[in-house]
C-alpha cells in the first residue's frame, strides 16, 4: 500500500479501530489535555503531556482524544486543548506506538474539505493506521462568521464536505464539484490506508439517527443519565446496526476509592471502585468505549491517572 494507491480495505481492519473497538467489551480513552481545574488555561507543557500519554499507553488505555476548538471564546470558559489538533496528532503519532489517536471532534464546516481530506489521510499513514477521525458541526456561534460560514447551513455543509472528502479518498484525478469550489485535473494524496480513515460522528451533527447509522463507522455522544443513555443507544442499535458506540464522561475522581457517585456536568464525581461499577453498567448497555475527561476534576491529573491505572484499567485493559 503506497500513499498514491487506492485501498479497498475496510475501516474496521485498521489497528486504531481494532484497539478501541475490539468487540464484546468496553475500552477506555482519555481526553487531552490531561489537566484539571484549568479549562480556560490548561497545561500546555508538551513534554509533561507526552509523558502522561506514554504512561497511559503502557498501562493499557485504548486511545487519547483531541478536541477541535478553532477560536478561544471567553463566553464558553473552555479553550479546549490549545494546540491545533492536526499538528498535535502528528506529534503524538511520533511519540506513541500502539495508542489510538482520535479527534472528538474536527469541526468540519469551518475547514476546507480538500485540506481536511489530505490532513486526515496523512495522519492515517503517519500513525500506522491508528487514527480515528471524529467529526462534528461545532457549536460555538462566534466561529462561523469568522470563517465565512452561515451557521444555519452548517448541517448541509457538513454532509457536503464529508462527500467531497470521500470522493478525494476513493478516486484518482477525477473532478469534484461542490457548492464551495471545484477540483478538475488535480488529485488529493495521500490516499488513506482503508477506504477512508475510520469516520466517527460526534454528537448529533444536526443529522438524523438514520443518517448516522448509514454514514458513520462508529458514533460518539456525551454523558446522559443512564436510563436516558440506554434509550439513545437503542436508537443507534435499531435496524440491526452493530457498529460501535462510544461516549464521553467528565470525571472528578474522589480521593476515597469507595466514594459513591454524585453528578457533575456531563459526568460523575466518584471513587475509583464505584467508577468501575458505572463502567460495567455502561458496558452491559452496549457502550463500546468511554472517553474520560479529567478537566472538571479537583485533583492533580497525575494522581487521577495513577489511580485509574491502579484501580480501573486492570478491568478494561487492551
Buried (B, 14 or more C-beta within 10 A) or exposed (E): BEEEEEBEEEBBBBBBBBBBBBEEEBBBBBBBBBBBBEBEEBBBEEEBBBEBBBBBBEBBBBBBBBBBBBEEBEEBEBBBBBBEBBEBBBEBBEBBEBBBBBBBBBBBBBBBBBEBBBBBBBBBBBBBBBBBBBBBBBBBEBBBEEBEBEBEEBBBBBBBBBBBBBBBBBBEEEEBEBEBEEBEEEEBBBBBBBBBBBBBBBBBBBBEBEBBBEBBBBBBBBBBEEEEBBEBBEBBBEEEBEBBBBBBBBBBBBEEBEBEBEEBEBBBBBBBBBBBEBBEEBBEBBBBBBBBBBBBBBBBBBBBBEBBBEBBBEBBEB
